Amino acid sequence: MTVLDVRSLEVARGGRTIVSGVSFAASRGEILVLMGASGAGKSTIVRAIAGLDPVVAGTIAIPRPVGMVFQFHHLFANMSARKNVWLAPVHVFKRPHAEAEQRAQELLVSLGVGHRASAMPHELSGGEAQRVAIARALAIEPPVLLMDEPTASLDPARRGDLAATLRRLAGEGRTIVVATHDAEFARACAHRVLHVADGTITGR
């Protein structure tokens, strides 16, 4: 079943076309990797899907909301790991606080950081912070999880852990789109790889 359908996507910034003519689809439970060098346009594609970059032309058919995990996590520095996870469900999606907090703890446990629920972001390792960021993205129960350069701050062992985590999430029916330049990581987790260069898909 197709969950994400991108057609003839064009994104411009500052009067310059960044992405042009990009089309692809992703199915339920698929890990799709957009791979390319820095500046290729892969992160812009992911941000456009998330609604963070303006689309000049083309269409993006996707169930909303989507979950987004940024390269540098962007956790709220003055909030515990658990609060980072339950904040949006309560204040944006108006879910009951107790229910959202319980779900936050369940997600942290499932991602192996339940014991760090009370820790502040500056007390977390890079891998722990990333797992909290993934939990935060999953807390709104998105059908599609978007990730931008997820291995940027991880050592090789943690990259393997992340690949295993993404495969498990995909096995649960989550569609995952990853922008990365890390070919080894892509081989470890992707069902399909699209190569991006100069703002367009150059190979599949």
Buried (B, 14 or more C-beta within 10 A) or exposed (E): EEBBEBBEBBBBEEEEBBBBBBEBEBEBBBBBBBBBEEEBBBBBBBBBBBBEBEBBEBEBEBEEBBBBBBBEBBBEEEBBBBBBBBBBBBEEEEBEEEEBBEBBBBBBEBBEBBEBBEBBBEEBBBBBBBBBBBBBBBBBEBBBBBBBBBBBBBEEEBBBBBBEBBBEBBEEEBBBBBBBBBEEBBEBBBBEBBBBBEBBBEEE
